[in-house]
Amino acid sequence: MEASAAVESSATVSAFEVSKRPDTAKLVLNSPSPPSLREELATVVGKAFRPRASGGAGGGRAPRCAWVLTALQCVFPVLQWGRSYTLKSFKSDVMAGLTLASLGIPQSIGYANLAKLDPQYGLYTSVVPPLIYAVMGTSREIAIGPVAVVSLLLSSMIQNIVDPAADPATYRSLVFTVTFLAGVFQVSFGLFRLGFLVDFLSHAAIVGFMAGAAIVIGLQQLKGLLGLSHFTNSTDIVSVIKAVCSALHDPWHPGNFFIGCSFLIFILTTRFIGRRYKKLFWLSAIAPLISVILSTTAVYATRADKHGVKIIQKVHAGVNPSSVKQIHLNGPHTAECAKIAIICAVIALTEAIAVGRSFASIRGYKLDGNKEMLAMGFSNVAGSLSSCYVATGSFSRTAVNFSAGARSTMSNIIMSITVFITLELFMKFLYYTPMAVLASIILSALPGLIDIKEACNIWKIDKMDFLTCLGAFVGVLFGSVEIGLAVAIAISFAKIIIQSLRPQVEILGRLQGTNIFCSIRQYPVACRTPTVLTIRIDTSFMCFINASFIKERIIQWVREEVEASDGKGKERIQAVVLDMSSVVNIDTSGLTALEEIHKELVSLGIQMAITGPGWNAVQKMKVSRVVDRVGEDWIFLTERRRVRRSRAYRQVGVAALSVRRAADSALGFGEEEGALFDDIVAASSPCAPPPARPGGTEHMARAVLFVI
């Protein structure tokens, strides 16, 4: 009677104004369906081009002109930052652009030589692509133009199709075709949000690839540094060393070596001074230009070209000629060009975005990766139509641009104008420029590509990452550029597959005095909950590749627990909780594994529960009726709620629990309020089970009133 009265009186406790909490266990199953792929794509595109409403919080639909303006600003960021551009910023950009040109002009000539093109094509590449990027790019400091690695990529791969010495016209045509296709690929990456393709080359792979490419580039410069007439077209270190050894038996002229080494020492010395004294940064920037001027003057004055010193000779002057007719998209080599283009596109984007983000973080603004892809892509498409080859962001020139005080992409425009003036007026003065000084300029830029400190850091942090780095390095050095990239990507994918094959599956325990569950291996102080085995599945995608491993590991642990409890007389486990909060998605193999785990637990008389499955995972579990087999009452949001439920079933008993549910229903409570008593008891000693409650209606009614 006393218990009945307590229950009746508790039904009228509205004066206490008990706050109802949501039944979070039901939220898991009653969540809406996740968006489809079409809806996600529509959302991404809509966010990119939908203008923000300017009329208050109501967010009314913006007029068509606002939509057009926002779309134009997305494609041409210059329309956004140009409105607040000041004269002070322009003065800084002019100085930065002139400084950038003094470094870019000699480097562009040298990189064109590395790409096995005439010198003017390197300068062409420093005119058109920077102009396009200036109006479409989002990085304020990046300097666009030819770079050493991409130049090596083009020459090493295209020369396998056509020999540049035997058929230079066809070779140039293939270079322009590759540049056009690379630009198209980059634009596609930006339009369809395919930036993740760039991430296929991990940081470790890039470190190894850059180091290997730097050594290969350096070895290739021995031809100009020693003044050799015959040299191998192969890029691997073995072939290059053989070529150098055989060439040394032929007559060679030490004047080339003397000029190259002298100006290499001069450039490196000025760079050391510029780094030591920050105010003299401009000295290292103009050192290559000074080297070209001094060496050209010296060769002209002494007529050293008559004594064996190799010179550039004739360089075509004038503005970029059109190369539209030289791009062949239906020729016999289109497939090979597409393969080379995709490699160059990815490498160029990787370098440009890495350079841009590093300097953007210093200035404290965010770089938009998709807009960068669009800007780089359109720059290369336009460049391919005007006799340019693949351009990207140069780290050395960007560092100079940053140090010179660049405030916007206007510095690229100033540099482009300066190079254009050079093409028009000063190209005839480059006739006597020695090839050795161009080799020294390229060699001086290579130390920045070899990051030994970062390689050591990778070794300390992750041995598998270091293996990727080493594979890329060795592949480029002893094989080819393609082999190095293929080895790096293969090792990276192998690492992903291995980790997916054997994901972490951990037994969880509860940290004393908290409601935090964590791995008992990582945190030995965590205490297992008696009669409940809580297991966390640490994989985002439970699929065919790892479902069997997860199933076997869980069933093995359960059987070991059952055998241990039967052999030692311990209390037998009553429930297994699968923490699937890390499982974002699941396929049919994963669903089958869950069903088999459930069947095994049912045969052992153990209840199975699932907590926190991801949005897509829980929807697939509902469709495949896994939820129906497990039971809707055993799908929870957190481990804590599941453990409370399992303790209640174990200690109170079915009859007492039915009375408790009736009391909860009378008060309008969800399961959280009805389980607070467990929390209060467990708080005093969370590692031990709460004391068994007296059975019967009287205790349940008092417990409900106690919670109130």
C-alpha positions as CSV (number, residue, x, y, z in Angstrom):
1,M,0.0,0.0,0.0
2,E,2.7,2.4,0.9
3,A,4.5,1.8,-2.4
4,S,1.2,2.2,-4.3
5,A,0.6,5.5,-2.6
6,A,4.0,6.6,-3.4
7,V,3.5,5.9,-7.1
8,E,0.1,7.7,-7.1
9,S,1.5,10.7,-5.3
10,S,4.5,10.8,-7.6
11,A,2.2,11.1,-10.6
12,T,1.0,14.5,-9.4
13,V,4.4,16.1,-8.9
14,S,4.0,18.7,-11.5
15,A,4.7,21.3,-8.9
16,F,8.3,20.2,-9.0
17,E,8.4,21.1,-12.7
18,V,10.7,18.2,-13.5
19,S,12.6,19.1,-16.7
20,K,12.1,16.3,-19.3
21,R,15.3,15.3,-21.0
22,P,15.3,13.9,-24.5
23,D,15.4,10.1,-24.9
24,T,18.7,10.1,-26.6
25,A,18.6,6.4,-27.2
26,K,15.7,6.9,-29.6
27,L,17.5,9.8,-31.4
28,V,19.9,7.3,-32.9
29,L,17.2,5.4,-34.7
30,N,14.9,8.3,-35.4
31,S,17.4,10.5,-37.1
32,P,16.6,11.7,-40.7
33,S,18.1,10.0,-43.7
34,P,21.5,11.2,-44.6
35,P,21.8,13.4,-47.8
36,S,22.4,11.6,-51.0
37,L,25.5,12.2,-53.2
38,R,23.4,14.4,-55.5
39,E,22.3,16.5,-52.6
40,E,25.8,16.9,-51.3
41,L,27.1,18.0,-54.6
42,A,24.3,20.5,-55.0
43,T,25.0,21.9,-51.5
44,V,28.8,22.3,-52.3
45,V,28.1,24.1,-55.6
46,G,25.4,26.2,-54.0
47,K,27.6,27.3,-51.2
48,A,30.4,28.2,-53.6
49,F,28.2,30.5,-55.7
50,R,25.2,31.5,-53.6
51,P,25.4,35.2,-52.5
52,R,24.8,36.1,-49.0
53,A,21.6,38.0,-48.3
54,S,22.3,41.6,-47.2
55,G,19.0,42.4,-45.8
56,G,19.2,41.3,-42.2
57,A,18.8,38.0,-40.5
58,G,15.8,36.9,-42.5
59,G,18.1,36.1,-45.4
60,G,15.8,37.0,-48.3
61,R,16.8,35.9,-51.7
62,A,19.5,38.1,-53.2
63,P,18.9,39.8,-56.5
64,R,20.3,38.4,-59.8
65,C,22.9,41.1,-60.0
66,A,24.2,40.1,-56.5
67,W,24.4,36.5,-57.6
68,V,26.4,37.4,-60.7
69,L,28.7,39.7,-58.7
70,T,29.4,36.9,-56.2
71,A,30.1,34.4,-58.9
72,L,32.5,36.8,-60.6
73,Q,34.2,37.5,-57.3
74,C,34.6,33.7,-56.7
75,V,36.3,33.3,-60.1
76,F,38.2,36.6,-60.0
77,P,39.2,37.4,-56.4
78,V,40.9,40.6,-57.8
79,L,37.3,42.1,-57.9
80,Q,37.2,41.6,-54.1
81,W,40.6,42.8,-52.9
82,G,40.9,45.4,-55.6
83,R,38.3,47.6,-54.1
84,S,40.4,48.2,-51.0
85,Y,43.8,48.3,-52.7
86,T,45.8,51.4,-51.7
87,L,48.7,53.4,-53.2
88,K,51.0,52.3,-50.4
89,S,50.3,48.6,-51.2
90,F,51.0,49.4,-54.9
91,K,54.4,50.9,-54.1
92,S,55.3,47.8,-52.1
93,D,54.2,45.5,-54.9
94,V,56.2,47.5,-57.5
95,M,59.4,47.0,-55.5
96,A,58.6,43.3,-54.9
97,G,57.8,42.8,-58.5
98,L,61.1,44.3,-59.7
99,T,63.0,42.3,-57.2
100,L,61.2,39.2,-58.3
101,A,61.9,39.8,-62.0
102,S,65.7,40.2,-61.2
103,L,65.6,36.6,-59.9
104,G,63.0,35.2,-62.2
105,I,64.6,36.2,-65.5
106,P,67.8,34.3,-65.1
107,Q,66.0,31.4,-63.5
108,S,63.5,31.2,-66.3
109,I,66.2,31.0,-68.9
110,G,68.0,28.2,-66.9
111,Y,64.8,26.2,-66.4
112,A,64.0,26.4,-70.1
113,N,67.3,24.9,-70.7
114,L,66.5,22.2,-68.2
115,A,63.2,21.5,-70.0
116,K,65.3,21.2,-73.3
117,L,63.6,24.3,-74.8
118,D,65.1,27.5,-76.1
119,P,65.7,30.3,-73.5
120,Q,62.8,32.5,-74.6
121,Y,60.2,29.9,-73.7
122,G,61.2,30.1,-70.1
123,L,60.7,33.9,-70.3
124,Y,57.3,33.4,-72.1
125,T,56.2,31.3,-69.1
126,S,57.0,34.2,-66.8
127,V,54.7,36.6,-68.7
128,V,51.3,35.0,-69.4
129,P,50.6,32.6,-66.5
130,P,51.5,35.2,-63.8
131,L,49.0,37.7,-65.4
132,I,46.2,35.1,-65.4
133,Y,47.0,34.0,-61.8
134,A,47.1,37.6,-60.6
135,V,43.3,38.1,-61.3
136,M,42.2,34.6,-60.3
137,G,44.5,33.4,-57.5
138,T,44.0,33.8,-53.8
139,S,47.6,33.8,-52.6
140,R,49.1,37.2,-52.1
141,E,52.8,36.2,-52.0
142,I,53.1,33.3,-54.5
143,A,55.3,33.8,-57.5
144,I,54.2,32.0,-60.7
145,G,56.5,30.8,-63.4
146,P,58.7,27.8,-64.5
147,V,60.2,25.7,-61.7
148,A,63.0,23.1,-61.7
149,V,61.0,20.0,-60.9
150,V,58.3,20.5,-63.5
151,S,60.9,21.3,-66.1
152,L,62.6,18.0,-65.3
153,L,59.3,16.1,-65.5
154,L,58.6,17.5,-68.9
155,S,62.0,16.9,-70.4
156,S,62.5,13.4,-68.9
157,M,59.1,12.1,-70.0
158,I,58.6,13.8,-73.3
159,Q,62.0,12.9,-74.6
160,N,61.0,9.3,-74.4
161,I,58.5,10.0,-77.1
162,V,60.5,12.5,-79.3
163,D,64.1,13.4,-79.2
164,P,64.3,17.2,-78.7
165,A,67.7,17.4,-80.5
166,A,66.5,15.4,-83.6
167,D,63.0,16.9,-83.9
168,P,62.7,20.1,-81.8
169,A,59.4,21.3,-83.5
170,T,57.5,18.1,-82.6
171,Y,59.0,18.2,-79.1
172,R,57.7,21.8,-78.6
173,S,54.3,20.7,-79.9
174,L,54.1,17.9,-77.3
175,V,55.2,20.3,-74.6
176,F,52.4,22.7,-75.4
177,T,49.9,19.9,-75.7
178,V,50.9,18.5,-72.3
179,T,50.7,22.0,-70.8
180,F,47.2,22.5,-72.2
181,L,46.0,19.1,-70.9
182,A,47.6,19.8,-67.5
183,G,45.7,23.0,-67.3
184,V,42.4,21.3,-68.2
185,F,43.0,18.7,-65.5
186,Q,43.7,21.4,-62.9
187,V,40.6,23.3,-63.9
188,S,38.6,20.0,-63.6
189,F,40.0,19.4,-60.1
190,G,38.8,22.8,-59.0
191,L,35.4,22.6,-60.6
192,F,34.5,19.2,-59.3
193,R,36.2,19.6,-55.9
194,L,38.7,16.9,-56.7
195,G,41.5,18.4,-54.6
196,F,41.8,15.1,-52.7
197,L,43.7,13.7,-55.7
198,V,46.6,16.0,-54.8
199,D,46.7,14.4,-51.4
200,F,47.5,11.0,-53.0
201,L,51.1,12.3,-52.8
202,S,51.7,12.5,-49.1
203,H,54.0,14.9,-47.4
204,A,56.7,12.1,-46.9
205,A,56.4,11.2,-50.6
206,I,56.9,14.9,-51.7
207,V,60.0,15.2,-49.4
208,G,61.6,12.1,-50.9
209,F,60.6,13.0,-54.5
210,M,61.9,16.6,-54.2
211,A,65.2,15.4,-52.8
212,G,65.7,12.8,-55.5
213,A,64.7,15.3,-58.2
214,A,67.1,17.9,-56.9
215,I,70.0,15.4,-57.2
216,V,68.9,14.4,-60.7
217,I,68.6,18.0,-61.7
218,G,72.1,18.7,-60.3
219,L,73.6,15.8,-62.2
220,Q,72.0,17.1,-65.4
221,Q,73.7,20.4,-64.9
222,L,77.1,18.8,-65.2
223,K,76.7,19.1,-69.0
224,G,76.6,22.9,-68.8
225,L,79.0,23.2,-65.9
226,L,81.7,21.1,-67.7
227,G,80.9,22.3,-71.2
228,L,80.1,18.8,-72.5
229,S,78.8,18.4,-76.0
230,H,77.5,14.9,-75.7
231,F,75.4,13.8,-72.7
232,T,72.9,11.2,-71.9
233,N,69.1,11.8,-72.0
234,S,68.6,9.4,-69.1
235,T,67.9,10.9,-65.7
236,D,69.0,8.0,-63.4
237,I,72.2,8.5,-61.5
238,V,73.9,5.4,-63.0
239,S,73.5,6.6,-66.6
240,V,74.5,10.1,-65.7
241,I,77.7,9.0,-63.9
242,K,78.6,6.8,-66.9
243,A,78.0,9.7,-69.3
244,V,80.2,12.0,-67.2
245,C,83.0,9.4,-67.0
246,S,83.0,8.8,-70.7
247,A,82.9,12.5,-71.5
248,L,85.9,13.3,-69.4
249,H,88.0,11.3,-71.8
250,D,87.1,13.7,-74.6
251,P,88.6,17.2,-74.8
252,W,86.9,19.6,-72.5
253,H,87.5,23.3,-71.6
254,P,88.1,24.2,-68.0
255,G,86.9,27.7,-68.6
256,N,83.3,26.5,-68.4
257,F,83.9,24.9,-65.1
258,F,85.7,28.0,-63.7
259,I,82.9,30.3,-64.7
260,G,80.2,28.0,-63.3
261,C,81.9,27.3,-60.0
262,S,82.9,31.0,-59.5
263,F,79.3,32.3,-59.9
264,L,77.9,29.4,-58.0
265,I,80.1,30.4,-55.0
266,F,79.1,34.0,-55.5
267,I,75.3,33.2,-55.5
268,L,75.5,30.9,-52.4
269,T,77.6,33.6,-50.6
270,T,75.1,36.3,-51.2
271,R,72.3,34.0,-50.1
272,F,74.1,33.3,-46.9
273,I,74.6,37.0,-46.3
274,G,70.9,37.6,-47.1
275,R,69.8,35.1,-44.5
276,R,72.3,36.3,-41.9
277,Y,71.3,40.0,-42.4
278,K,67.6,40.2,-43.2
279,K,67.8,43.8,-44.5
280,L,70.1,42.5,-47.3
281,F,67.6,40.0,-48.6
282,W,67.7,41.8,-51.9
283,L,71.3,40.9,-52.4
284,S,70.6,37.2,-52.8
285,A,67.6,38.1,-55.1
286,I,69.6,40.1,-57.6
287,A,72.7,37.8,-57.4
288,P,71.6,35.6,-60.4
289,L,71.0,38.6,-62.5
290,I,74.3,40.1,-61.6
291,S,75.9,36.8,-62.4
292,V,74.4,36.8,-65.9
293,I,75.4,40.4,-66.6
294,L,79.0,39.9,-65.3
295,S,79.6,36.6,-67.0
296,T,78.1,37.8,-70.3
297,T,80.2,40.9,-70.2
298,A,83.3,38.9,-69.4
299,V,82.8,36.4,-72.3
300,Y,82.1,39.2,-74.7
301,A,85.1,41.1,-73.7
302,T,87.5,38.2,-73.8
303,R,85.9,36.4,-76.7
304,A,85.9,33.3,-74.5
305,D,83.4,31.6,-76.8
306,K,86.3,31.3,-79.3
307,H,88.2,29.3,-76.7
308,G,85.6,26.6,-75.9
309,V,83.2,28.4,-73.6
310,K,79.6,27.3,-74.4
311,I,77.2,30.2,-74.9
312,I,73.5,30.6,-75.4
313,Q,73.9,32.2,-78.8
314,K,70.8,33.6,-80.6
315,V,67.7,34.2,-78.5
316,H,64.4,35.2,-80.2
317,A,63.1,38.5,-79.0
318,G,59.5,39.8,-79.0
319,V,56.2,39.0,-77.4
320,N,54.8,35.5,-77.0
321,P,53.8,34.0,-80.3
322,S,50.6,32.0,-80.6
323,S,51.0,28.2,-80.2
324,V,47.3,27.2,-80.8
325,K,48.2,25.4,-84.0
326,Q,50.9,23.4,-82.3
327,I,48.5,21.8,-79.8
328,H,47.3,18.4,-81.1
329,L,44.6,16.6,-79.2
330,N,44.0,13.9,-81.7
331,G,47.5,13.0,-82.7
332,P,49.3,9.7,-82.2
333,H,50.8,10.7,-78.9
334,T,47.7,12.1,-77.2
335,A,47.5,9.2,-74.7
336,E,51.1,9.6,-73.7
337,C,50.6,13.4,-73.4
338,A,47.6,12.9,-71.1
339,K,49.6,10.6,-68.8
340,I,52.4,13.1,-68.6
341,A,49.9,16.0,-68.1
342,I,48.2,14.3,-65.1
343,I,51.5,13.8,-63.4
344,C,52.6,17.4,-64.1
345,A,49.3,18.8,-63.0
346,V,49.4,17.0,-59.7
347,I,53.0,17.8,-59.0
348,A,52.5,21.5,-59.9
349,L,49.4,21.8,-57.8
350,T,51.0,20.1,-54.8
351,E,54.0,22.4,-54.9
352,A,51.9,25.6,-55.5
353,I,49.4,24.9,-52.8
354,A,52.1,23.9,-50.3
355,V,54.0,27.1,-51.0
356,G,50.9,29.2,-50.9
357,R,49.6,27.8,-47.6
358,S,52.9,28.1,-45.9
359,F,53.1,31.8,-46.5
360,A,49.4,32.4,-46.0
361,S,49.7,30.9,-42.5
362,I,52.4,33.5,-41.8
363,R,50.2,36.4,-42.9
364,G,47.2,34.9,-41.1
365,Y,44.7,34.4,-44.0
366,K,43.2,31.3,-45.5
367,L,44.0,29.9,-48.9
368,D,41.2,28.5,-51.0
369,G,42.5,25.3,-52.5
370,N,39.8,24.9,-55.1
371,K,40.2,28.5,-56.3
372,E,44.0,27.9,-56.5
373,M,43.3,24.9,-58.7
374,L,41.1,27.0,-61.0
375,A,43.7,29.8,-61.1
376,M,46.6,27.5,-61.9
377,G,44.6,25.6,-64.5
378,F,43.5,28.6,-66.4
379,S,47.0,30.0,-66.2
380,N,48.4,26.9,-67.9
381,V,45.6,26.7,-70.4
382,A,46.2,30.3,-71.5
383,G,50.0,29.7,-71.3
384,S,49.8,26.7,-73.6
385,L,48.1,28.9,-76.2
386,S,50.9,31.5,-76.0
387,S,54.1,29.3,-76.2
388,C,54.4,28.7,-72.5
389,Y,55.0,25.4,-70.7
390,V,53.7,24.3,-67.3
391,A,54.0,27.0,-64.7
392,T,53.4,26.8,-60.9
393,G,54.5,28.4,-57.7
394,S,58.2,28.6,-57.0
395,F,59.3,28.4,-53.4
396,S,62.5,30.4,-53.8
397,R,60.9,33.2,-55.8
398,T,57.9,33.3,-53.4
399,A,60.3,33.7,-50.5
400,V,61.9,36.6,-52.2
401,N,58.5,38.1,-53.1
402,F,57.5,37.8,-49.4
403,S,60.7,39.3,-48.1
404,A,60.4,42.2,-50.6
405,G,57.1,43.2,-49.0
406,A,54.6,42.0,-51.6
407,R,51.0,42.8,-50.5
408,S,49.0,41.3,-53.4
409,T,49.3,39.5,-56.7
410,M,50.1,42.8,-58.3
411,S,53.7,41.9,-57.8
412,N,53.2,39.1,-60.3
413,I,51.8,41.7,-62.8
414,I,54.9,43.9,-62.3
415,M,57.2,41.0,-62.8
416,S,55.3,40.0,-65.9
417,I,55.6,43.5,-67.4
418,T,59.3,43.6,-66.5
419,V,59.9,40.3,-68.3
420,F,57.9,41.5,-71.3
421,I,60.1,44.6,-71.6
422,T,63.2,42.3,-71.3
423,L,61.9,40.2,-74.2
424,E,61.3,43.3,-76.3
425,L,64.5,45.2,-75.6
426,F,67.3,43.2,-74.0
427,M,67.3,39.7,-75.5
428,K,70.1,40.4,-78.0
429,F,72.4,41.1,-75.0
430,L,72.0,37.4,-73.9
431,Y,73.9,36.1,-77.0
432,Y,77.1,35.7,-75.1
433,T,75.7,34.4,-71.9
434,P,77.6,31.2,-70.9
435,M,75.7,28.0,-70.4
436,A,77.8,27.4,-67.3
437,V,76.3,30.4,-65.4
438,L,72.8,29.1,-66.2
439,A,73.9,25.8,-64.7
440,S,75.2,27.6,-61.6
441,I,71.9,29.4,-61.2
442,I,69.9,26.1,-61.3
443,L,72.4,24.4,-58.9
444,S,72.1,27.3,-56.4
445,A,68.3,26.7,-56.2
446,L,68.6,23.0,-55.5
447,P,69.6,23.0,-51.8
448,G,66.2,24.3,-50.9
449,L,64.6,21.1,-52.4
450,I,66.6,18.8,-50.1
451,D,65.1,18.8,-46.6
452,I,67.3,16.4,-44.6
453,K,65.9,17.8,-41.3
454,E,62.4,16.9,-42.3
455,A,63.4,13.5,-43.5
456,C,65.0,12.8,-40.1
457,N,61.8,14.0,-38.4
458,I,59.7,11.7,-40.5
459,W,62.0,8.8,-39.5
460,K,61.4,9.6,-35.8
461,I,57.7,10.0,-36.1
462,D,56.5,7.3,-38.5
463,K,58.7,4.5,-40.0
464,M,56.1,3.7,-42.7
465,D,56.1,7.3,-43.8
466,F,59.9,7.3,-44.0
467,L,59.7,4.2,-46.1
468,T,57.4,6.1,-48.5
469,C,59.9,9.0,-48.5
470,L,62.8,6.6,-49.1
471,G,60.9,4.8,-51.9
472,A,60.3,8.1,-53.8
473,F,63.9,9.2,-53.3
474,V,65.5,5.9,-54.5
475,G,62.9,5.5,-57.3
476,V,63.7,8.9,-58.8
477,L,67.4,8.6,-58.2
478,F,68.0,5.1,-59.6
479,G,65.0,4.8,-61.9
480,S,63.1,7.7,-63.3
481,V,60.6,10.3,-62.2
482,E,57.7,8.1,-63.1
483,I,59.1,5.1,-61.1
484,G,59.7,7.3,-58.1
485,L,56.2,8.6,-58.1
486,A,54.8,5.1,-58.7
487,V,56.8,3.7,-55.8
488,A,55.7,6.4,-53.4
489,I,52.0,6.1,-54.3
490,A,52.2,2.3,-54.1
491,I,53.8,2.4,-50.6
492,S,51.2,5.0,-49.5
493,F,48.3,2.8,-50.7
494,A,49.9,-0.3,-49.2
495,K,50.1,1.5,-45.8
496,I,46.4,2.5,-46.1
497,I,45.4,-1.1,-47.0
498,I,47.4,-2.6,-44.1
499,Q,45.9,-0.2,-41.6
500,S,42.4,-0.9,-43.0
501,L,43.0,-4.7,-42.9
502,R,43.7,-4.7,-39.2
503,P,42.0,-1.7,-37.5
504,Q,42.2,-1.1,-33.8
505,V,39.7,-3.1,-31.8
506,E,39.9,-2.2,-28.1
507,I,38.3,-3.3,-24.9
508,L,37.1,-0.2,-23.0
509,G,37.1,0.5,-19.3
510,R,35.8,3.4,-17.2
511,L,38.1,6.0,-15.7
512,Q,37.5,6.2,-11.9
513,G,35.3,9.0,-10.9
514,T,34.2,9.9,-14.4
515,N,31.9,8.8,-17.2
516,I,34.7,8.5,-19.6
517,F,35.3,5.1,-21.3
518,C,38.8,4.5,-22.9
519,S,41.1,1.7,-23.9
520,I,42.3,-0.4,-21.0
521,R,45.6,-1.0,-22.9
522,Q,46.3,2.6,-23.4
523,Y,45.0,3.6,-19.9
524,P,45.7,0.7,-17.5
525,V,44.0,2.6,-14.7
526,A,40.6,2.3,-16.4
527,C,38.4,-0.3,-14.8
528,R,36.3,-2.9,-16.6
529,T,32.5,-2.8,-15.9
530,P,31.6,-6.2,-14.3
531,T,29.5,-8.5,-16.5
532,V,29.7,-6.0,-19.4
533,L,32.3,-6.3,-22.1
534,T,32.6,-2.9,-23.9
535,I,34.5,-3.0,-27.2
536,R,35.4,-0.1,-29.5
537,I,35.8,-0.5,-33.3
538,D,38.3,2.1,-34.5
539,T,37.6,2.3,-38.2
540,S,35.7,4.8,-40.2
541,F,34.5,2.3,-42.7
542,M,33.6,-1.3,-41.6
543,C,33.8,-3.0,-44.9
544,F,34.8,-6.2,-46.7
545,I,38.5,-5.6,-46.1
546,N,38.3,-5.6,-42.3
547,A,34.9,-7.1,-41.4
548,S,36.2,-10.6,-40.9
549,F,39.1,-9.4,-38.7
550,I,36.8,-7.4,-36.5
551,K,34.3,-10.2,-36.2
552,E,36.9,-12.8,-35.3
553,R,38.6,-10.5,-32.8
554,I,35.3,-9.8,-30.9
555,I,34.1,-13.4,-30.9
556,Q,37.6,-14.5,-29.6
557,W,37.5,-12.1,-26.7
558,V,33.9,-13.1,-25.8
559,R,34.8,-16.8,-25.8
560,E,37.9,-16.1,-23.7
561,E,35.8,-14.1,-21.2
562,V,33.2,-16.9,-21.0
563,E,35.8,-19.6,-20.5
564,A,37.6,-17.5,-17.9
565,S,34.3,-16.9,-15.9
566,D,33.3,-20.6,-16.1
567,G,36.7,-21.9,-15.0
568,K,37.3,-19.5,-12.1
569,G,33.8,-19.2,-10.9
570,K,33.5,-15.5,-11.8
571,E,30.4,-13.7,-12.6
572,R,29.6,-14.4,-16.3
573,I,29.3,-11.5,-18.7
574,Q,25.7,-10.6,-19.5
575,A,26.2,-8.1,-22.3
576,V,28.7,-7.0,-25.0
577,V,28.6,-3.3,-26.0
578,L,30.0,-2.5,-29.4
579,D,31.1,1.2,-29.5
580,M,30.7,2.1,-33.2
581,S,31.1,5.9,-32.7
582,S,34.1,5.8,-35.1
583,V,32.2,3.8,-37.7
584,V,31.0,6.4,-40.2
585,N,29.9,4.0,-42.9
586,I,29.4,0.3,-43.3
587,D,28.9,-2.1,-46.3
588,T,27.1,-5.4,-46.7
589,S,30.2,-7.3,-45.5
590,G,30.2,-5.3,-42.3
591,L,26.5,-5.8,-41.8
592,T,26.9,-9.5,-42.2
593,A,29.7,-9.5,-39.7
594,L,27.4,-7.7,-37.2
595,E,24.7,-10.3,-37.7
596,E,27.2,-13.2,-37.2
597,I,28.5,-11.6,-34.0
598,H,24.9,-11.2,-32.8
599,K,24.2,-14.9,-33.5
600,E,27.3,-16.0,-31.7
601,L,26.4,-13.9,-28.6
602,V,22.8,-15.2,-28.6
603,S,24.0,-18.8,-28.7
604,L,26.1,-17.9,-25.6
605,G,23.2,-16.2,-23.8
606,I,24.7,-12.8,-24.0
607,Q,22.9,-9.6,-25.0
608,M,24.5,-7.5,-27.7
609,A,24.2,-3.7,-27.8
610,I,25.5,-1.0,-30.2
611,T,26.4,2.6,-29.3
612,G,26.9,5.7,-31.4
613,P,26.9,4.3,-35.0
614,G,27.5,6.9,-37.7
615,W,24.7,8.5,-39.7
616,N,25.1,6.3,-42.8
617,A,25.9,3.3,-40.8
618,V,22.7,3.4,-38.7
619,Q,20.6,4.0,-41.8
620,K,22.0,0.9,-43.5
621,M,21.6,-1.1,-40.3
622,K,17.9,-0.2,-40.3
623,V,17.4,-1.0,-44.0
624,S,19.2,-4.4,-43.6
625,R,17.1,-5.2,-40.4
626,V,20.2,-5.5,-38.3
627,V,18.5,-3.2,-35.8
628,D,15.4,-5.5,-35.7
629,R,17.6,-8.5,-34.9
630,V,19.6,-6.7,-32.2
631,G,16.5,-4.9,-30.9
632,E,15.7,-1.2,-31.0
633,D,16.1,-1.0,-27.2
634,W,19.7,-2.0,-27.5
635,I,20.9,0.8,-29.8
636,F,22.3,3.7,-27.8
637,L,24.0,7.0,-28.2
638,T,26.8,6.5,-25.6
639,E,28.5,3.6,-23.8
640,R,27.5,5.1,-20.4
641,R,23.8,4.7,-21.2
642,R,24.3,1.2,-22.4
643,V,26.2,0.1,-19.3
644,R,23.5,1.5,-17.1
645,R,20.9,-0.5,-18.9
646,S,23.0,-3.7,-18.7
647,R,23.5,-3.2,-14.9
648,A,19.8,-2.6,-14.4
649,Y,18.9,-5.8,-16.2
650,R,21.5,-7.8,-14.3
651,Q,20.7,-6.5,-10.8
652,V,17.1,-5.6,-10.5
653,G,15.6,-8.5,-12.5
654,V,12.9,-8.6,-15.1
655,A,10.0,-8.2,-12.7
656,A,11.4,-5.3,-10.7
657,L,12.4,-3.6,-14.0
658,S,8.9,-3.8,-15.3
659,V,7.6,-2.0,-12.1
660,R,10.3,0.6,-12.6
661,R,9.2,1.2,-16.2
662,A,5.7,1.6,-15.0
663,A,6.8,4.2,-12.5
664,D,8.9,6.0,-15.2
665,S,5.9,6.0,-17.5
666,A,3.6,7.4,-14.8
667,L,6.0,10.4,-14.3
668,G,6.5,10.9,-18.1
669,F,10.3,10.2,-17.7
670,G,12.6,8.8,-20.3
671,E,15.3,6.2,-19.5
672,E,17.8,8.9,-18.5
673,E,15.9,10.0,-15.4
674,G,15.2,6.4,-14.5
675,A,18.9,5.6,-14.6
676,L,20.2,8.5,-12.6
677,F,20.0,6.4,-9.5
678,D,22.7,4.2,-11.1
679,D,24.9,7.2,-11.7
680,I,24.6,8.4,-8.1
681,V,25.5,4.9,-6.8
682,A,28.3,4.4,-9.3
683,A,29.8,7.8,-8.6
684,S,31.0,6.6,-5.2
685,S,32.8,3.6,-6.7
686,P,32.6,3.5,-10.5
687,C,34.9,0.5,-10.7
688,A,32.7,-1.7,-8.6
689,P,29.1,-2.6,-9.5
690,P,26.5,-0.7,-7.6
691,P,25.0,-2.5,-4.7
692,A,22.0,-4.7,-5.5
693,R,18.8,-3.0,-4.9
694,P,16.0,-4.7,-2.9
695,G,13.4,-6.1,-5.3
696,G,9.8,-5.1,-5.3
697,T,7.5,-2.3,-6.0
698,E,8.3,-0.4,-2.8
699,H,12.0,0.1,-3.7
700,M,11.2,1.1,-7.3
701,A,8.7,3.8,-6.2
702,R,11.2,5.2,-3.7
703,A,13.9,5.2,-6.3
704,V,11.7,7.2,-8.7
705,L,10.9,9.7,-5.9
706,F,14.6,9.9,-5.0
707,V,15.4,10.9,-8.6
708,I,12.8,13.6,-8.6
